[in-house]
Amino acid sequence: MNPAKALRRLPWWIAAAVLAIGCLIWIYPFLWMVSASLKTSAEVFTKGLDLLPETLAWDNYERAWGEAQFGKYLLNTVIVTVCTVVIVVVRCAMAGYALARHDFRGRKIVMGLLVATLFVPSGYTIIPLVDIAQKLGMLNSLTGMILAMSGAANVAAILLYSGYFRGIPKELTESALLDGAGFWTVFFRIMLPLAKPVTATVTVLTFLSTWNAFFLPLVFTFSRPDLRTVSVGMLAFVGENTTDWGGMAAAATISLLPVVALFIALQRYFVEGIAGAVKS
């Protein structure tokens, strides 16, 4: 039997209880991390899975923000993430528009190559990326990191835009062309504004992947610790003999707040973008 149909046949209070329990299980790791950020390192282990700290250790946040320089890491992450999101959205929207609305020679080959890149592990591309960045003098800079992060294939984003643009009536662009609008006018003033749900979806997905990226920012900041992002900055809490678990949990909580806020703000468009692209 379909679980959704079985759930609908239950009394509303039973269904609500089941969903509430599932929600608590789902968000428990996040709640435990927030709780651990207010505990001492010793209490993190002695209290086990208990969510209530004995005393509120606010100094974990002070230590994470000041001593571990997480304020600087957070600023670096915001700069890298925002610039990467803008580049990826514009580039993938243009690629998806060209693949969806223009039947050019070799279109199927391009689509096949894009899909094939999904099976290439990201670790295989790190060596040529570092080599190119070093030759361009961008290895230890935020600019090089931004170009490396935004230069990925982003096949999922391109396919989302392509599917969404394919569902828009061609008469809309044809009428604009008859009125004298050029390619760029049609794209930036008509097509891209209509694709707000997909843009929100791509923004959230790119934001998450860039914000949580570790390997590439680590390589690009080996000799420049001041350029670290929040994910790489977590290494500051790991010593040779001890680990500051309370400070690490506080830093992780700080780094997750912008992600949660962005998703809450764009969740409606996120769902619409996925549904619209799949329907098309």
N, C-alpha and C positions, 0 to 999 in steps of 0.2 A: 504494500500500500504506500502511496505517496505520503511522506512525512508531513507535507504542508496540508494535505487534505485531512489527515488524521488529527492534526493540531486544530483545524477549524471545527471539527466535530466535538471537541472537548468544551466544557463550560468555560466561560470567559476568564474566571478567576484561576482555574487550573492552567489555562494557556498563558495567562499573565505571570503566574508563578514560575512556570517552566522557562519562559523568556527571561524573567528577572534572574533566575539562577544561572542561565547561560550567559547573560550579560556580566554578572559578577565574576564568573570563571574567566571570561574573556578579558576583563579589565583588571583582574587581580594582579598580574605582573606589574602593571603601571602603578597601581596603588601601593604595592610593596616597595617599588623603587622610590616613590615619594616619601613613604614612611622611613625607608632606610636613609634617605637624605637628612632626616632629622634625628638619627641615632649616632652614637659613637661607633667606631669600628668594632670594638668588642661586643657591643650590644647587637650589632647586625647578626652575629653568629649565636649569641646566647638567647636572643629572643626568637630565633627561628622564623616561622611564618607569621608571627604576631605582627599586626599592623600598628599597634599603639606603642609608641616609644615611652620610656619611663620619664625622660626629660627631653625637651625640645633643644636639640643641638644646632642652633642657628649659626654657630661659628663654622659649620661645614660650608654654608653658602658664602660666608665671608672669605674663607680660605680658598674656595674654588674660584671666586671672582677676583680676589686680589693676589694671593700668593701664587696660584696656578695660572694667573694671567688669562682667565677664561673670558674676561671682558674683551680683550684684544682678539682672542680666537673667535669669539662670537661675531665681532665686526668683520674679520676676514671672511668668515663663512657667509655672512650676509652679502658682502660684495661679490664673492665668487658665485653664490647661488643666484642672486638677482640677475647678474650679467649673463650667466649661463642660460637661465630660463628665457630671457628676452631673445637671445641668439637662437636657441633651439625652437622656440615658438615661431619666429619669423621664417627660419630656414625650412622647418618641417611643413609649415602651412603653404609655402611656395611650392615645395616638392609635391605635396599632396594635391594641390590645385592643378599643377601641370599633369600629374598622372591621371587625375580624375576627369579633367575637362578637355584634354588635348590628346588626340589619337595620333601620335608620332611614330615613326619607324623605330623599332627596337624597344618599344614600351614594355612588352612582356619580358624581354631580356633584363631590363632594368629592374622590374618588379621581382624577377627571380633572383637576381643578385642581392637585392635588399633583403629578401627573406632568407637567403643563404647566410647572410652575416649574423643572423640570430644564433647560428650554431658555432660561431667562432668565439672561444673563451676570451674574455677581456684581458686576461693575463698575457695572451700572445701578442697583443698590440702595444704593451707597455715599453718594450725595447725600442721599436721605431719611433714611438712618441717622444721618449726621452732623448733619443739621438737627434731628431729634428729640432726639438726645443733647445737642446744644447748648441746646435749649430746656428740657431737664430738668436742666441743669447737670452732666451726666455725661461731657462730651466728653473731658476730660483726667483720667480716673480709670480705675482697674482695674475698678471696678464697671460703668461704661459699656461698657468693652471686653468684659467677660464677657457682659453682656446682648446686645450686638451679635453676638458670636460664637455664642451659644447660641440666638439668635432666627431663625436660618436655617430653611428649610423641612425640611432633613434627610429628604428623601423616601426615600432608600435605607434609612435606619434604620427609618422607619415601615413600609415595605413588608416589611422583614425581620421585624419583630415581628408584623405582620399575617399573614404567611405562616406563621410558627411557631405563633401562637395558633390559627390556623384548623385546624391539624392536631391540636390537643388535643381529646379527646372531650368533647362537651357534657355528658355525664352527670356528669363530675367537678364542674363548676360547679353543675349542677342539684342534685346531692346536697348541696353546701355551702349553697345557698340554702334547701333544705328544712330544714337543721339550724339555720337562723336567721342565717347569715352575710350581711352586707350587701355592697354593691358594693365598697367599699374593702377589706373583709376578704378577699373573694375575689381581688381583684386583687393586693394586697400580700403576702398569706400563701400563696396557692396559685399563681396564674398567673405572677407575676414570678419567684418562686424556680424554677419549672419552665423558665423562659426563660433560664437561666444561659448556655448557649452563644451565644444571640443577644446577650445583654447584653455578653458578652466581645467579640463581633464589633463591636458598635456602639461599645464602649469603645475598642477599638484604632483603628477608623476615625476616630472623633471626636478621639481623642488625636493621631493623625497630622496630621489637617487643622488642628487648633488649634495644635499645637506648631510646625508649619511655616508658619502663616499669616504673611503679610508686609504686604499692602496695608492691611488694616483696622487692625492694630496700629500701622502707620506713621502713618496719619491720626490715630489717637487719641492719639498721643504726640508730635505736632509740637512743642508748647510744653512738654512734660514729658519730657526725655530720660531722666530717672531711672526712668520707667515703661516703658521699652522692653523688648520680649521678645528672645529670643536671635536670632531671624531678623532683626529690625530692628537689633539690636546689631552685626551683621556690618558695618554701615556705618562703625563706629568704626575699622576697619582700612583704610579707603579714604581716602587723603588727596588733596590737590589735584594733587600731582605723583607720588606714589609710593603703592604698596599693600603692606601688610605681609602677604605671602602665607603666611609661616610661622605668624604669629599667627592669621590667618584660618582656616587649616587646623586649628590647635589648638582654636580656638573651635568650629569645626564638629564636631570629634571629641567635644568635651565635650557639645555639644548633642544628639548622636546617641546617646550612651550610654544615657540613660533610655528612648529609643524602642526600642532593641535589647533592653534588659532587659525592658520590658513585653511586647514581642512574643514573646520566648522563654517568658515566664511564662504567656502566654495563648494560645499558638499552637494547642494542642489544642482548646480551646473555640472558637477562631476558626474552624477548619476545620469543627467540628461545627455551629456556628451557621449558616455559609453553606450547608452541605449540608442541614441540617434545614429551613431556610427555602425553599430551592429545591425540595426534595422535596415540601413541603407545597403 
